[in-house]
Amino acid sequence: MKCVRIKQRTDDWIDSDVLQCIKDCDAAFYTYKRNETEDNLLAFRESRNKAQSYIFKAKKSYFISIFSNCSNSKSLWSSLKQLGLPSKKG
């Protein structure tokens, strides 16, 4: 018997394409670590850069879609609070 932790995606901008890019990057890194050749290093760097740019674009489009619906400052601040912006209370 094996204990397995089930993870839930907490961020709304994460989708299946982002997860696939991350898995590809991890696989390329594993391949590079098993056989440290120049070709494997270049493949890892390429997949890492692709994953990072895809994550950046996914976050950007998610936040643009959230903030484009804000018509006044009250809706803007409620959106920021839902995203987890900390308050100044302390």
Backbone atoms as SQL, in Angstrom:
CREATE TABLE atoms (id INTEGER PRIMARY KEY, chain TEXT, resi INTEGER, resn TEXT, atom TEXT, x REAL, y REAL, z REAL);
INSERT INTO atoms VALUES
  (1, 'A', 1, 'MET', 'N', 0.853, -1.172, 0.000),
  (2, 'A', 1, 'MET', 'CA', 0.000, 0.000, 0.000),
  (3, 'A', 1, 'MET', 'C', 0.898, 1.234, 0.000),
  (4, 'A', 2, 'LYS', 'N', 0.486, 2.211, -0.771),
  (5, 'A', 2, 'LYS', 'CA', 1.282, 3.429, -0.924),
  (6, 'A', 2, 'LYS', 'C', 0.414, 4.637, -0.630),
  (7, 'A', 3, 'CYS', 'N', 0.929, 5.549, 0.184),
  (8, 'A', 3, 'CYS', 'CA', 0.214, 6.788, 0.492),
  (9, 'A', 3, 'CYS', 'C', 0.504, 7.805, -0.602),
  (10, 'A', 4, 'VAL', 'N', -0.527, 8.409, -1.145),
  (11, 'A', 4, 'VAL', 'CA', -0.401, 9.387, -2.203),
  (12, 'A', 4, 'VAL', 'C', -1.156, 10.638, -1.797),
  (13, 'A', 5, 'ARG', 'N', -0.511, 11.777, -1.967),
  (14, 'A', 5, 'ARG', 'CA', -1.166, 13.043, -1.652),
  (15, 'A', 5, 'ARG', 'C', -1.806, 13.574, -2.922),
  (16, 'A', 6, 'ILE', 'N', -3.065, 13.906, -2.840),
  (17, 'A', 6, 'ILE', 'CA', -3.790, 14.445, -3.985),
  (18, 'A', 6, 'ILE', 'C', -3.702, 15.962, -3.919),
  (19, 'A', 7, 'LYS', 'N', -3.158, 16.541, -4.972),
  (20, 'A', 7, 'LYS', 'CA', -2.979, 17.983, -5.020),
  (21, 'A', 7, 'LYS', 'C', -4.121, 18.612, -5.807),
  (22, 'A', 8, 'GLN', 'N', -4.509, 19.778, -5.383),
  (23, 'A', 8, 'GLN', 'CA', -5.506, 20.540, -6.114),
  (24, 'A', 8, 'GLN', 'C', -4.834, 21.796, -6.651),
  (25, 'A', 9, 'ARG', 'N', -5.231, 22.177, -7.842),
  (26, 'A', 9, 'ARG', 'CA', -4.690, 23.412, -8.400),
  (27, 'A', 9, 'ARG', 'C', -5.335, 24.581, -7.664),
  (28, 'A', 10, 'THR', 'N', -4.512, 25.399, -7.046),
  (29, 'A', 10, 'THR', 'CA', -5.049, 26.517, -6.287),
  (30, 'A', 10, 'THR', 'C', -5.164, 27.773, -7.130),
  (31, 'A', 11, 'ASP', 'N', -4.328, 27.911, -8.136),
  (32, 'A', 11, 'ASP', 'CA', -4.365, 29.113, -8.960),
  (33, 'A', 11, 'ASP', 'C', -5.261, 28.881, -10.168),
  (34, 'A', 12, 'ASP', 'N', -6.074, 29.881, -10.472),
  (35, 'A', 12, 'ASP', 'CA', -7.029, 29.748, -11.572),
  (36, 'A', 12, 'ASP', 'C', -6.378, 29.838, -12.944),
  (37, 'A', 13, 'TRP', 'N', -5.179, 30.403, -13.030),
  (38, 'A', 13, 'TRP', 'CA', -4.527, 30.555, -14.325),
  (39, 'A', 13, 'TRP', 'C', -3.859, 29.271, -14.788),
  (40, 'A', 14, 'ILE', 'N', -3.737, 28.285, -13.916),
  (41, 'A', 14, 'ILE', 'CA', -3.116, 27.015, -14.290),
  (42, 'A', 14, 'ILE', 'C', -4.137, 26.170, -15.040),
  (43, 'A', 15, 'ASP', 'N', -3.742, 25.756, -16.248),
  (44, 'A', 15, 'ASP', 'CA', -4.600, 24.874, -17.028),
  (45, 'A', 15, 'ASP', 'C', -3.786, 23.667, -17.493),
  (46, 'A', 16, 'SER', 'N', -4.385, 22.837, -18.298),
  (47, 'A', 16, 'SER', 'CA', -3.712, 21.610, -18.710),
  (48, 'A', 16, 'SER', 'C', -2.488, 21.885, -19.583),
  (49, 'A', 17, 'ASP', 'N', -2.519, 22.957, -20.361),
  (50, 'A', 17, 'ASP', 'CA', -1.368, 23.286, -21.203),
  (51, 'A', 17, 'ASP', 'C', -0.161, 23.704, -20.366),
  (52, 'A', 18, 'VAL', 'N', -0.408, 24.471, -19.308),
  (53, 'A', 18, 'VAL', 'CA', 0.676, 24.879, -18.415),
  (54, 'A', 18, 'VAL', 'C', 1.271, 23.652, -17.735),
  (55, 'A', 19, 'LEU', 'N', 0.421, 22.764, -17.258),
  (56, 'A', 19, 'LEU', 'CA', 0.907, 21.556, -16.606),
  (57, 'A', 19, 'LEU', 'C', 1.705, 20.679, -17.571),
  (58, 'A', 20, 'GLN', 'N', 1.282, 20.603, -18.819),
  (59, 'A', 20, 'GLN', 'CA', 2.008, 19.804, -19.808),
  (60, 'A', 20, 'GLN', 'C', 3.381, 20.404, -20.085),
  (61, 'A', 21, 'CYS', 'N', 3.472, 21.734, -20.167),
  (62, 'A', 21, 'CYS', 'CA', 4.768, 22.382, -20.368),
  (63, 'A', 21, 'CYS', 'C', 5.706, 22.110, -19.195),
  (64, 'A', 22, 'ILE', 'N', 5.168, 22.138, -17.988),
  (65, 'A', 22, 'ILE', 'CA', 5.977, 21.875, -16.803),
  (66, 'A', 22, 'ILE', 'C', 6.448, 20.424, -16.796),
  (67, 'A', 23, 'LYS', 'N', 5.571, 19.491, -17.174),
  (68, 'A', 23, 'LYS', 'CA', 5.960, 18.083, -17.229),
  (69, 'A', 23, 'LYS', 'C', 7.035, 17.848, -18.281),
  (70, 'A', 24, 'ASP', 'N', 6.917, 18.514, -19.426),
  (71, 'A', 24, 'ASP', 'CA', 7.937, 18.389, -20.471),
  (72, 'A', 24, 'ASP', 'C', 9.281, 18.924, -19.991),
  (73, 'A', 25, 'CYS', 'N', 9.248, 20.023, -19.274),
  (74, 'A', 25, 'CYS', 'CA', 10.470, 20.613, -18.736),
  (75, 'A', 25, 'CYS', 'C', 11.108, 19.675, -17.713),
  (76, 'A', 26, 'ASP', 'N', 10.296, 19.093, -16.839),
  (77, 'A', 26, 'ASP', 'CA', 10.814, 18.158, -15.847),
  (78, 'A', 26, 'ASP', 'C', 11.422, 16.926, -16.502),
  (79, 'A', 27, 'ALA', 'N', 10.781, 16.438, -17.559),
  (80, 'A', 27, 'ALA', 'CA', 11.297, 15.267, -18.274),
  (81, 'A', 27, 'ALA', 'C', 12.629, 15.596, -18.945),
  (82, 'A', 28, 'ALA', 'N', 12.739, 16.783, -19.522),
  (83, 'A', 28, 'ALA', 'CA', 13.990, 17.187, -20.169),
  (84, 'A', 28, 'ALA', 'C', 15.103, 17.344, -19.130),
  (85, 'A', 29, 'PHE', 'N', 14.764, 17.854, -17.965),
  (86, 'A', 29, 'PHE', 'CA', 15.762, 17.997, -16.903),
  (87, 'A', 29, 'PHE', 'C', 16.225, 16.631, -16.415),
  (88, 'A', 30, 'TYR', 'N', 15.293, 15.696, -16.264),
  (89, 'A', 30, 'TYR', 'CA', 15.630, 14.341, -15.836),
  (90, 'A', 30, 'TYR', 'C', 16.551, 13.678, -16.865),
  (91, 'A', 31, 'THR', 'N', 16.243, 13.869, -18.136),
  (92, 'A', 31, 'THR', 'CA', 17.085, 13.312, -19.196),
  (93, 'A', 31, 'THR', 'C', 18.480, 13.920, -19.163),
  (94, 'A', 32, 'TYR', 'N', 18.540, 15.213, -18.937),
  (95, 'A', 32, 'TYR', 'CA', 19.842, 15.881, -18.862),
  (96, 'A', 32, 'TYR', 'C', 20.653, 15.383, -17.676),
  (97, 'A', 33, 'LYS', 'N', 20.036, 15.193, -16.537),
  (98, 'A', 33, 'LYS', 'CA', 20.756, 14.745, -15.352),
  (99, 'A', 33, 'LYS', 'C', 21.254, 13.308, -15.497),
  (100, 'A', 34, 'ARG', 'N', 20.538, 12.492, -16.238),
  (101, 'A', 34, 'ARG', 'CA', 20.972, 11.111, -16.442),
  (102, 'A', 34, 'ARG', 'C', 22.121, 11.032, -17.448),
  (103, 'A', 35, 'ASN', 'N', 22.106, 11.926, -18.432),
  (104, 'A', 35, 'ASN', 'CA', 23.118, 11.920, -19.469),
  (105, 'A', 35, 'ASN', 'C', 23.476, 13.363, -19.798),
  (106, 'A', 36, 'GLU', 'N', 24.491, 13.889, -19.154),
  (107, 'A', 36, 'GLU', 'CA', 24.833, 15.307, -19.259),
  (108, 'A', 36, 'GLU', 'C', 25.613, 15.589, -20.547),
  (109, 'A', 37, 'THR', 'N', 24.865, 15.699, -21.636),
  (110, 'A', 37, 'THR', 'CA', 25.468, 16.077, -22.907),
  (111, 'A', 37, 'THR', 'C', 24.999, 17.470, -23.284),
  (112, 'A', 38, 'GLU', 'N', 25.689, 18.042, -24.251),
  (113, 'A', 38, 'GLU', 'CA', 25.342, 19.400, -24.691),
  (114, 'A', 38, 'GLU', 'C', 23.954, 19.440, -25.331),
  (115, 'A', 39, 'ASP', 'N', 23.602, 18.389, -26.076),
  (116, 'A', 39, 'ASP', 'CA', 22.289, 18.338, -26.708),
  (117, 'A', 39, 'ASP', 'C', 21.166, 18.270, -25.676),
  (118, 'A', 40, 'ASN', 'N', 21.362, 17.476, -24.640),
  (119, 'A', 40, 'ASN', 'CA', 20.351, 17.380, -23.582),
  (120, 'A', 40, 'ASN', 'C', 20.221, 18.689, -22.815),
  (121, 'A', 41, 'LEU', 'N', 21.347, 19.368, -22.624),
  (122, 'A', 41, 'LEU', 'CA', 21.312, 20.661, -21.941),
  (123, 'A', 41, 'LEU', 'C', 20.540, 21.682, -22.772),
  (124, 'A', 42, 'LEU', 'N', 20.783, 21.712, -24.072),
  (125, 'A', 42, 'LEU', 'CA', 20.074, 22.649, -24.932),
  (126, 'A', 42, 'LEU', 'C', 18.581, 22.333, -24.988),
  (127, 'A', 43, 'ALA', 'N', 18.239, 21.041, -25.003),
  (128, 'A', 43, 'ALA', 'CA', 16.826, 20.648, -25.009),
  (129, 'A', 43, 'ALA', 'C', 16.158, 21.060, -23.705),
  (130, 'A', 44, 'PHE', 'N', 16.860, 20.897, -22.585),
  (131, 'A', 44, 'PHE', 'CA', 16.303, 21.309, -21.293),
  (132, 'A', 44, 'PHE', 'C', 16.101, 22.814, -21.248),
  (133, 'A', 45, 'ARG', 'N', 17.085, 23.575, -21.690),
  (134, 'A', 45, 'ARG', 'CA', 16.974, 25.035, -21.669),
  (135, 'A', 45, 'ARG', 'C', 15.824, 25.519, -22.541),
  (136, 'A', 46, 'GLU', 'N', 15.666, 24.888, -23.691),
  (137, 'A', 46, 'GLU', 'CA', 14.581, 25.267, -24.584),
  (138, 'A', 46, 'GLU', 'C', 13.217, 24.986, -23.956),
  (139, 'A', 47, 'SER', 'N', 13.069, 23.816, -23.338),
  (140, 'A', 47, 'SER', 'CA', 11.786, 23.487, -22.710),
  (141, 'A', 47, 'SER', 'C', 11.535, 24.348, -21.474),
  (142, 'A', 48, 'ARG', 'N', 12.594, 24.689, -20.734),
  (143, 'A', 48, 'ARG', 'CA', 12.447, 25.562, -19.571),
  (144, 'A', 48, 'ARG', 'C', 11.989, 26.950, -19.991),
  (145, 'A', 49, 'ASN', 'N', 12.613, 27.491, -21.034),
  (146, 'A', 49, 'ASN', 'CA', 12.240, 28.823, -21.511),
  (147, 'A', 49, 'ASN', 'C', 10.823, 28.831, -22.061),
  (148, 'A', 50, 'LYS', 'N', 10.447, 27.763, -22.742),
  (149, 'A', 50, 'LYS', 'CA', 9.085, 27.657, -23.262),
  (150, 'A', 50, 'LYS', 'C', 8.077, 27.614, -22.116),
  (151, 'A', 51, 'ALA', 'N', 8.380, 26.844, -21.077),
  (152, 'A', 51, 'ALA', 'CA', 7.473, 26.740, -19.929),
  (153, 'A', 51, 'ALA', 'C', 7.348, 28.083, -19.211),
  (154, 'A', 52, 'GLN', 'N', 8.462, 28.764, -19.014),
  (155, 'A', 52, 'GLN', 'CA', 8.426, 30.054, -18.330),
  (156, 'A', 52, 'GLN', 'C', 7.632, 31.084, -19.118),
  (157, 'A', 53, 'SER', 'N', 7.820, 31.116, -20.419),
  (158, 'A', 53, 'SER', 'CA', 7.069, 32.093, -21.216),
  (159, 'A', 53, 'SER', 'C', 5.583, 31.736, -21.247),
  (160, 'A', 54, 'TYR', 'N', 5.260, 30.448, -21.284),
  (161, 'A', 54, 'TYR', 'CA', 3.860, 30.041, -21.299),
  (162, 'A', 54, 'TYR', 'C', 3.182, 30.376, -19.971),
  (163, 'A', 55, 'ILE', 'N', 3.894, 30.192, -18.866),
  (164, 'A', 55, 'ILE', 'CA', 3.348, 30.547, -17.548),
  (165, 'A', 55, 'ILE', 'C', 3.122, 32.050, -17.471),
  (166, 'A', 56, 'PHE', 'N', 4.076, 32.833, -17.955),
  (167, 'A', 56, 'PHE', 'CA', 3.940, 34.290, -17.943),
  (168, 'A', 56, 'PHE', 'C', 2.729, 34.736, -18.754),
  (169, 'A', 57, 'LYS', 'N', 2.551, 34.155, -19.933),
  (170, 'A', 57, 'LYS', 'CA', 1.417, 34.524, -20.785),
  (171, 'A', 57, 'LYS', 'C', 0.092, 34.105, -20.156),
  (172, 'A', 58, 'ALA', 'N', 0.056, 32.949, -19.505),
  (173, 'A', 58, 'ALA', 'CA', -1.176, 32.479, -18.876),
  (174, 'A', 58, 'ALA', 'C', -1.568, 33.392, -17.711),
  (175, 'A', 59, 'LYS', 'N', -0.586, 33.781, -16.898),
  (176, 'A', 59, 'LYS', 'CA', -0.866, 34.700, -15.792),
  (177, 'A', 59, 'LYS', 'C', -1.341, 36.044, -16.311),
  (178, 'A', 60, 'LYS', 'N', -0.663, 36.543, -17.333),
  (179, 'A', 60, 'LYS', 'CA', -1.000, 37.850, -17.884),
  (180, 'A', 60, 'LYS', 'C', -2.418, 37.872, -18.435),
  (181, 'A', 61, 'SER', 'N', -2.782, 36.863, -19.204),
  (182, 'A', 61, 'SER', 'CA', -4.129, 36.836, -19.778),
  (183, 'A', 61, 'SER', 'C', -5.191, 36.657, -18.692),
  (184, 'A', 62, 'TYR', 'N', -4.872, 35.900, -17.642),
  (185, 'A', 62, 'TYR', 'CA', -5.823, 35.719, -16.536),
  (186, 'A', 62, 'TYR', 'C', -6.069, 37.043, -15.815),
  (187, 'A', 63, 'PHE', 'N', -5.004, 37.768, -15.489),
  (188, 'A', 63, 'PHE', 'CA', -5.170, 39.028, -14.779),
  (189, 'A', 63, 'PHE', 'C', -5.821, 40.097, -15.650),
  (190, 'A', 64, 'ILE', 'N', -5.539, 40.095, -16.935),
  (191, 'A', 64, 'ILE', 'CA', -6.198, 41.045, -17.833),
  (192, 'A', 64, 'ILE', 'C', -7.689, 40.772, -17.878),
  (193, 'A', 65, 'SER', 'N', -8.069, 39.500, -17.917),
  (194, 'A', 65, 'SER', 'CA', -9.494, 39.176, -17.951),
  (195, 'A', 65, 'SER', 'C', -10.183, 39.548, -16.641),
  (196, 'A', 66, 'ILE', 'N', -9.486, 39.401, -15.519),
  (197, 'A', 66, 'ILE', 'CA', -10.064, 39.775, -14.216),
  (198, 'A', 66, 'ILE', 'C', -10.261, 41.287, -14.143),
  (199, 'A', 67, 'PHE', 'N', -9.225, 42.050, -14.522),
  (200, 'A', 67, 'PHE', 'CA', -9.280, 43.499, -14.348),
  (201, 'A', 67, 'PHE', 'C', -10.047, 44.209, -15.451),
  (202, 'A', 68, 'SER', 'N', -10.297, 43.557, -16.560),
  (203, 'A', 68, 'SER', 'CA', -11.083, 44.214, -17.609),
  (204, 'A', 68, 'SER', 'C', -12.559, 44.304, -17.217),
  (205, 'A', 69, 'ASN', 'N', -12.994, 43.454, -16.290),
  (206, 'A', 69, 'ASN', 'CA', -14.380, 43.484, -15.830),
  (207, 'A', 69, 'ASN', 'C', -14.621, 44.546, -14.765),
  (208, 'A', 70, 'CYS', 'N', -13.570, 45.176, -14.263),
  (209, 'A', 70, 'CYS', 'CA', -13.705, 46.179, -13.205),
  (210, 'A', 70, 'CYS', 'C', -14.072, 47.526, -13.817),
  (211, 'A', 71, 'SER', 'N', -15.253, 48.004, -13.457),
  (212, 'A', 71, 'SER', 'CA', -15.709, 49.277, -14.024),
  (213, 'A', 71, 'SER', 'C', -15.470, 50.446, -13.075),
  (214, 'A', 72, 'ASN', 'N', -15.361, 50.172, -11.787),
  (215, 'A', 72, 'ASN', 'CA', -15.099, 51.240, -10.831),
  (216, 'A', 72, 'ASN', 'C', -14.096, 50.748, -9.791),
  (217, 'A', 73, 'SER', 'N', -13.707, 51.637, -8.884),
  (218, 'A', 73, 'SER', 'CA', -12.668, 51.288, -7.922),
  (219, 'A', 73, 'SER', 'C', -13.147, 50.242, -6.916),
  (220, 'A', 74, 'LYS', 'N', -14.443, 50.222, -6.602),
  (221, 'A', 74, 'LYS', 'CA', -14.959, 49.243, -5.653),
  (222, 'A', 74, 'LYS', 'C', -14.832, 47.828, -6.222),
  (223, 'A', 75, 'SER', 'N', -15.177, 47.647, -7.470),
  (224, 'A', 75, 'SER', 'CA', -15.049, 46.323, -8.071),
  (225, 'A', 75, 'SER', 'C', -13.579, 45.940, -8.252),
  (226, 'A', 76, 'LEU', 'N', -12.714, 46.938, -8.497),
  (227, 'A', 76, 'LEU', 'CA', -11.285, 46.667, -8.607),
  (228, 'A', 76, 'LEU', 'C', -10.731, 46.144, -7.291),
  (229, 'A', 77, 'TRP', 'N', -11.064, 46.822, -6.191),
  (230, 'A', 77, 'TRP', 'CA', -10.544, 46.392, -4.895),
  (231, 'A', 77, 'TRP', 'C', -11.143, 45.062, -4.456),
  (232, 'A', 78, 'SER', 'N', -12.377, 44.791, -4.791),
  (233, 'A', 78, 'SER', 'CA', -12.946, 43.484, -4.446),
  (234, 'A', 78, 'SER', 'C', -12.254, 42.378, -5.243),
  (235, 'A', 79, 'SER', 'N', -11.898, 42.663, -6.489),
  (236, 'A', 79, 'SER', 'CA', -11.152, 41.676, -7.284),
  (237, 'A', 79, 'SER', 'C', -9.766, 41.442, -6.705),
  (238, 'A', 80, 'LEU', 'N', -9.113, 42.500, -6.268),
  (239, 'A', 80, 'LEU', 'CA', -7.789, 42.361, -5.668),
  (240, 'A', 80, 'LEU', 'C', -7.845, 41.555, -4.373),
  (241, 'A', 81, 'LYS', 'N', -8.879, 41.775, -3.580),
  (242, 'A', 81, 'LYS', 'CA', -9.023, 41.018, -2.333),
  (243, 'A', 81, 'LYS', 'C', -9.294, 39.543, -2.607),
  (244, 'A', 82, 'GLN', 'N', -10.054, 39.246, -3.653),
  (245, 'A', 82, 'GLN', 'CA', -10.307, 37.847, -4.011),
  (246, 'A', 82, 'GLN', 'C', -9.031, 37.158, -4.492),
  (247, 'A', 83, 'LEU', 'N', -8.133, 37.926, -5.093),
  (248, 'A', 83, 'LEU', 'CA', -6.870, 37.357, -5.552),
  (249, 'A', 83, 'LEU', 'C', -5.878, 37.160, -4.424),
  (250, 'A', 84, 'GLY', 'N', -6.170, 37.705, -3.245),
  (251, 'A', 84, 'GLY', 'CA', -5.321, 37.480, -2.093),
  (252, 'A', 84, 'GLY', 'C', -4.419, 38.633, -1.743),
  (253, 'A', 85, 'LEU', 'N', -4.759, 39.837, -2.165),
  (254, 'A', 85, 'LEU', 'CA', -3.987, 41.002, -1.806),
  (255, 'A', 85, 'LEU', 'C', -4.110, 41.241, -0.312),
  (256, 'A', 86, 'PRO', 'N', -3.007, 41.326, 0.413),
  (257, 'A', 86, 'PRO', 'CA', -3.109, 41.524, 1.864),
  (258, 'A', 86, 'PRO', 'C', -3.571, 42.935, 2.206),
  (259, 'A', 87, 'SER', 'N', -4.276, 43.032, 3.295),
  (260, 'A', 87, 'SER', 'CA', -4.732, 44.348, 3.747),
  (261, 'A', 87, 'SER', 'C', -3.656, 44.978, 4.630),
  (262, 'A', 88, 'LYS', 'N', -3.808, 46.260, 4.929),
  (263, 'A', 88, 'LYS', 'CA', -2.825, 46.956, 5.743),
  (264, 'A', 88, 'LYS', 'C', -3.096, 46.797, 7.227),
  (265, 'A', 89, 'LYS', 'N', -4.110, 46.030, 7.577),
  (266, 'A', 89, 'LYS', 'CA', -4.394, 45.802, 8.991),
  (267, 'A', 89, 'LYS', 'C', -3.273, 44.992, 9.596),
  (268, 'A', 90, 'GLY', 'N', -2.910, 45.344, 10.812),
  (269, 'A', 90, 'GLY', 'CA', -1.814, 44.562, 11.357),
  (270, 'A', 90, 'GLY', 'C', -1.615, 44.802, 12.749);
